[in-house]
């Protein structure tokens, strides 16, 4: 998942919103604040069925946040259970990583 986040953050349509400094701080912070999750739940509520695994991760991992850049799909949910669904930029703002 960490590699996917970094890959997406490097895409031109996303990178223009994220400074190199913010990305460096995120790389340092992220590994220290995450854990490995074994999926047990089955979720089928995302407008894009390929994204349901993200909601399953959020549920089984009791996540506070789900970070996504997928505007028309998962971000539209805004919240799933106790998990806030936010963009990378919103997450950085909320945690003072600007």
C-alpha positions in Angstrom: 0.0 0.0 0.0 2.9 2.4 0.9 4.4 1.8 -2.6 1.0 2.5 -4.2 0.7 5.8 -2.4 4.1 6.9 -3.4 3.5 5.8 -7.0 0.2 7.8 -7.2 1.9 10.8 -5.6 4.4 10.9 -8.4 1.8 10.9 -11.2 1.8 14.3 -13.0 -1.9 15.1 -12.2 -1.2 14.6 -8.5 2.4 15.7 -8.2 1.6 19.3 -9.2 -0.3 19.5 -5.8 2.4 18.0 -3.7 5.8 19.6 -3.1 8.9 17.5 -2.8 9.3 18.6 0.8 5.8 17.4 1.7 6.4 14.0 0.0 9.7 13.6 1.8 8.0 14.3 5.2 5.2 11.9 4.3 7.7 9.2 3.5 9.3 9.6 6.9 6.1 9.7 8.8 4.0 7.1 7.1 6.0 3.9 8.0 6.0 4.8 11.7 2.2 5.2 11.9 1.0 2.2 10.0 0.5 -1.6 10.5 -0.1 -4.7 8.5 -3.8 -5.7 8.3 -5.3 -9.1 7.5 -8.5 -8.7 5.6 -11.6 -10.4 7.0 -14.5 -8.2 6.0 -16.2 -8.2 2.6 -17.5 -4.8 1.5 -19.4 -3.9 -1.6 -20.4 -0.3 -1.4 -17.9 1.6 -3.5 -19.1 3.0 -6.8 -16.0 1.4 -8.2 -15.9 -2.3 -7.2 -12.1 -2.4 -7.6 -11.9 0.0 -4.6 -13.9 -2.1 -2.1 -10.6 -3.6 -0.8 -9.7 -0.1 0.5 -12.9 0.0 2.5 -12.2 -3.5 3.8 -8.7 -2.4 4.9 -10.3 0.6 6.6 -12.8 -1.5 8.4 -10.5 -4.4 9.5 -7.7 -2.0 10.4 -10.0 0.4 12.3 -8.5 3.2 10.2 -9.0 6.8 11.2 -8.3 7.9 7.6 -8.5 6.5 4.1 -6.4 8.6 1.6 -7.5 8.6 -2.0 -7.2 10.7 -5.1 -10.1 9.1 -6.9 -12.6 12.0 -7.0 -15.6 10.5 -8.7 -15.6 7.3 -6.6 -14.4 6.6 -3.1 -13.8 10.3 -2.1 -17.5 10.9 -2.7 -18.3 8.6 0.3 -16.5 11.0 2.6 -16.8 8.6 5.5 -17.1 4.8 6.0 -17.9 3.8 9.5 -15.4 5.7 11.7 -13.0 6.2 8.8 -12.7 9.7 7.2 -12.1 9.5 3.5 -9.9 12.4 2.4 -7.5 13.4 -0.4 -3.7 13.4 0.2 -3.8 17.2 0.3 -6.5 17.2 2.9 -4.7 14.6 5.0 -1.5 16.7 4.9 -3.4 19.9 5.9 -5.1 18.1 8.8 -1.8 16.9 10.1 0.2 20.1 9.5 2.3 18.6 6.8 2.0 21.5 4.3 
